[in-house]
Amino acid sequence: MSPNPIRRNLHGAIVATLAAVVVPVAAAERDNASTQPAPIVVAQANPTALLPDRPVFVPQAFRPLERGVRDAAAQSNEALRRYVWRTRMIYNYYYNDFAAGE
């Protein structure tokens, strides 16, 4: 077998092209990073000072994963039926679990 000179030339051209593109981009990113000021981070803040005196109630009525099915149920039973059918292989929801009384 004889070596294929075209293949070697092609690999060399690819490496040269990548080097010509990557080096200026990396240098430009390094220059941009040095000219911008560092972000200010407040690590000494007392987290309890930010909270109010009374406890904050955050309603967690349902899992965030159920947002789509709950939105469909809020629209109508038909929208819920279509959503459950469309996502049956993903979430395996049951219509009767989310449907309002008909």
Backbone as CSV, one residue per row, in Angstrom:
resi,resn,N_x,N_y,N_z,CA_x,CA_y,CA_z,C_x,C_y,C_z
1,MET,0.830,-1.185,0.000,0.000,0.000,0.000,0.872,1.245,0.000
2,SER,0.427,2.195,-0.756,1.153,3.460,-0.789,0.412,4.480,0.055
3,PRO,1.143,5.342,0.741,0.470,6.362,1.547,-0.279,7.342,0.642
4,ASN,-1.381,7.829,1.134,-2.211,8.742,0.357,-1.796,10.175,0.676
5,PRO,-1.122,10.866,-0.248,-0.665,12.228,0.043,-1.818,13.227,0.163
6,ILE,-2.928,12.934,-0.484,-4.049,13.865,-0.400,-4.596,13.915,1.022
7,ARG,-4.684,12.765,1.656,-5.197,12.709,3.025,-4.303,13.510,3.969
8,ARG,-2.983,13.376,3.809,-2.071,14.128,4.669,-2.225,15.627,4.446
9,ASN,-2.384,16.035,3.206,-2.549,17.455,2.913,-3.868,17.978,3.484
10,LEU,-4.900,17.162,3.423,-6.193,17.574,3.946,-6.124,17.766,5.467
11,HIS,-5.491,16.836,6.157,-5.358,16.978,7.608,-4.520,18.201,7.967
12,GLY,-3.474,18.443,7.227,-2.643,19.618,7.478,-3.415,20.908,7.257
13,ALA,-4.251,20.940,6.243,-5.042,22.132,5.963,-6.070,22.366,7.061
14,ILE,-6.667,21.295,7.552,-7.643,21.434,8.623,-6.986,21.966,9.889
15,VAL,-5.825,21.414,10.232,-5.114,21.864,11.433,-4.691,23.322,11.287
16,ALA,-4.218,23.716,10.130,-3.786,25.097,9.923,-4.968,26.059,10.001
17,THR,-6.099,25.651,9.439,-7.284,26.503,9.485,-7.786,26.686,10.911
18,LEU,-7.836,25.590,11.655,-8.271,25.687,13.050,-7.330,26.560,13.871
19,ALA,-6.039,26.415,13.649,-5.075,27.221,14.389,-5.241,28.697,14.042
20,ALA,-5.519,29.002,12.782,-5.676,30.397,12.370,-6.942,31.014,12.951
21,VAL,-7.961,30.195,13.203,-9.220,30.722,13.726,-9.216,30.777,15.250
22,VAL,-8.693,29.758,15.899,-8.793,29.633,17.356,-7.863,30.598,18.078
23,VAL,-6.682,30.794,17.595,-5.699,31.631,18.301,-6.175,33.083,18.418
24,PRO,-6.655,33.738,17.345,-7.124,35.124,17.516,-8.360,35.230,18.415
25,VAL,-9.239,34.245,18.360,-10.433,34.282,19.196,-10.048,34.171,20.661
26,ALA,-9.132,33.264,20.983,-8.697,33.105,22.370,-7.995,34.374,22.864
27,ALA,-7.199,35.007,22.005,-6.519,36.233,22.406,-7.523,37.358,22.636
28,ALA,-8.560,37.436,21.807,-9.568,38.483,21.981,-10.354,38.283,23.267
29,GLU,-10.676,37.041,23.600,-11.387,36.778,24.852,-10.529,37.138,26.051
30,ARG,-9.252,36.856,25.977,-8.354,37.180,27.076,-8.258,38.696,27.246
31,ASP,-8.216,39.450,26.135,-8.156,40.909,26.213,-9.450,41.478,26.782
32,ASN,-10.605,40.943,26.376,-11.885,41.426,26.896,-12.017,41.140,28.383
33,ALA,-11.529,40.005,28.819,-11.635,39.649,30.230,-10.778,40.562,31.094
34,SER,-9.637,40.998,30.582,-8.761,41.832,31.392,-9.241,43.279,31.456
35,THR,-9.993,43.753,30.470,-10.432,45.147,30.480,-11.705,45.348,31.295
36,GLN,-12.490,44.321,31.486,-13.721,44.464,32.260,-13.414,44.318,33.744
37,PRO,-14.076,45.131,34.572,-13.822,45.024,36.014,-14.408,43.728,36.572
38,ALA,-13.821,43.292,37.657,-14.293,42.069,38.305,-15.654,42.324,38.941
39,PRO,-16.541,41.344,38.922,-17.854,41.552,39.542,-17.729,41.667,41.054
40,ILE,-18.615,42.448,41.644,-18.610,42.646,43.085,-19.459,41.561,43.725
41,VAL,-18.884,40.835,44.650,-19.580,39.757,45.339,-19.594,40.090,46.819
42,VAL,-20.789,40.142,47.398,-20.926,40.440,48.811,-21.084,39.111,49.542
43,ALA,-20.022,38.653,50.132,-20.050,37.374,50.828,-20.217,37.555,52.328
44,GLN,-20.121,38.779,52.808,-20.198,39.007,54.231,-21.614,39.351,54.694
45,ALA,-22.584,39.347,53.788,-23.944,39.712,54.173,-24.513,38.655,55.101
46,ASN,-25.219,39.112,56.119,-25.838,38.220,57.071,-27.173,37.750,56.486
47,PRO,-27.333,36.459,56.164,-28.564,36.020,55.507,-29.795,36.181,56.378
48,THR,-29.669,36.149,57.677,-30.843,36.310,58.539,-31.302,37.759,58.586
49,ALA,-30.431,38.710,58.264,-30.817,40.111,58.265,-31.745,40.426,57.098
50,LEU,-31.707,39.620,56.053,-32.537,39.858,54.888,-33.943,39.291,55.052
51,LEU,-34.147,38.402,55.993,-35.446,37.781,56.189,-36.340,38.646,57.071
52,PRO,-37.636,38.655,56.807,-38.534,39.422,57.678,-38.694,38.710,59.024
53,ASP,-39.338,39.421,59.975,-39.516,38.868,61.315,-40.445,37.665,61.328
54,ARG,-41.458,37.667,60.494,-42.368,36.537,60.467,-41.971,35.580,59.343
55,PRO,-42.319,34.342,59.456,-41.927,33.380,58.415,-42.643,33.658,57.093
56,VAL,-41.940,33.416,56.026,-42.491,33.645,54.698,-43.128,32.348,54.222
57,PHE,-44.392,32.430,53.798,-45.102,31.259,53.310,-44.946,31.185,51.797
58,VAL,-44.319,30.122,51.347,-44.163,29.897,49.917,-45.061,28.728,49.543
59,PRO,-46.143,28.979,48.830,-47.049,27.874,48.509,-46.402,26.892,47.540
60,GLN,-46.428,25.653,47.887,-45.911,24.575,47.050,-47.032,23.561,46.902
61,ALA,-48.100,23.944,46.225,-49.281,23.100,46.130,-49.033,21.857,45.294
62,PHE,-48.168,21.959,44.321,-47.880,20.807,43.479,-46.448,20.880,42.992
63,ARG,-45.984,19.780,42.449,-44.604,19.708,41.960,-44.426,20.591,40.726
64,PRO,-43.269,21.180,40.536,-43.045,22.014,39.348,-43.178,21.221,38.047
65,LEU,-42.959,19.927,38.102,-43.081,19.094,36.915,-44.524,19.047,36.419
66,GLU,-45.470,19.316,37.279,-46.886,19.251,36.929,-47.442,20.575,36.425
67,ARG,-46.610,21.538,36.166,-47.103,22.848,35.771,-47.922,22.784,34.485
68,GLY,-47.453,22.038,33.491,-48.163,21.951,32.216,-49.531,21.335,32.359
69,VAL,-49.629,20.238,33.104,-50.917,19.575,33.264,-51.856,20.427,34.104
70,ARG,-51.337,21.151,35.074,-52.185,22.035,35.877,-52.685,23.218,35.047
71,ASP,-51.844,23.766,34.175,-52.284,24.849,33.299,-53.371,24.368,32.341
72,ALA,-53.190,23.164,31.804,-54.205,22.612,30.902,-55.510,22.367,31.651
73,ALA,-55.423,21.886,32.877,-56.631,21.642,33.668,-57.337,22.953,34.000
74,ALA,-56.596,24.028,34.175,-57.203,25.323,34.469,-57.936,25.879,33.246
75,GLN,-57.478,25.532,32.042,-58.135,26.021,30.824,-59.494,25.352,30.640
76,SER,-59.487,24.034,30.538,-60.744,23.300,30.374,-60.447,21.805,30.452
77,ASN,-61.510,21.026,30.599,-61.330,19.577,30.625,-60.876,19.049,29.269
78,GLU,-61.321,19.700,28.188,-60.902,19.275,26.849,-59.405,19.543,26.647
79,ALA,-58.937,20.694,27.112,-57.507,20.994,27.015,-56.701,20.012,27.856
80,LEU,-57.234,19.649,29.007,-56.552,18.665,29.852,-56.505,17.309,29.159
81,ARG,-57.617,16.916,28.550,-57.650,15.621,27.861,-56.622,15.581,26.737
82,ARG,-56.542,16.663,25.959,-55.558,16.712,24.876,-54.135,16.704,25.406
83,TYR,-53.869,17.419,26.504,-52.519,17.449,27.083,-52.110,16.076,27.596
84,VAL,-53.019,15.413,28.302,-52.714,14.086,28.838,-52.459,13.114,27.692
85,TRP,-53.239,13.201,26.620,-53.039,12.310,25.487,-51.717,12.607,24.776
86,ARG,-51.385,13.881,24.624,-50.162,14.273,23.925,-48.907,13.870,24.698
87,THR,-48.975,13.883,26.012,-47.783,13.603,26.828,-47.878,12.261,27.553
88,ARG,-48.723,11.358,27.073,-48.959,10.102,27.777,-47.713,9.237,27.891
89,MET,-46.838,9.245,26.896,-45.646,8.403,26.935,-44.503,9.059,27.718
90,ILE,-44.642,10.311,28.058,-43.595,11.014,28.793,-43.889,11.010,30.283
91,TYR,-45.069,11.518,30.660,-45.379,11.720,32.070,-46.282,10.645,32.669
92,ASN,-47.078,9.965,31.843,-47.988,8.924,32.309,-49.003,9.486,33.303
93,TYR,-49.568,10.679,32.990,-50.606,11.270,33.820,-51.943,10.598,33.526
94,TYR,-52.827,10.620,34.493,-54.184,10.118,34.324,-55.143,11.298,34.342
95,TYR,-56.070,11.280,33.413,-57.037,12.364,33.271,-57.816,12.575,34.563
96,ASN,-58.269,11.506,35.185,-59.106,11.616,36.386,-58.356,12.202,37.586
97,ASP,-57.040,12.159,37.580,-56.282,12.730,38.685,-56.309,14.261,38.681
98,PHE,-56.524,14.869,37.508,-56.434,16.318,37.400,-57.735,16.969,36.940
99,ALA,-58.696,16.188,36.498,-59.931,16.752,35.935,-60.840,17.278,37.024
100,ALA,-61.471,18.383,36.718,-62.497,18.916,37.617,-63.768,18.113,37.404
101,GLY,-64.638,18.090,38.373,-65.867,17.317,38.269,-66.720,17.787,37.105
102,GLU,-67.185,16.849,36.304,-67.992,17.209,35.125,-69.453,17.186,35.452
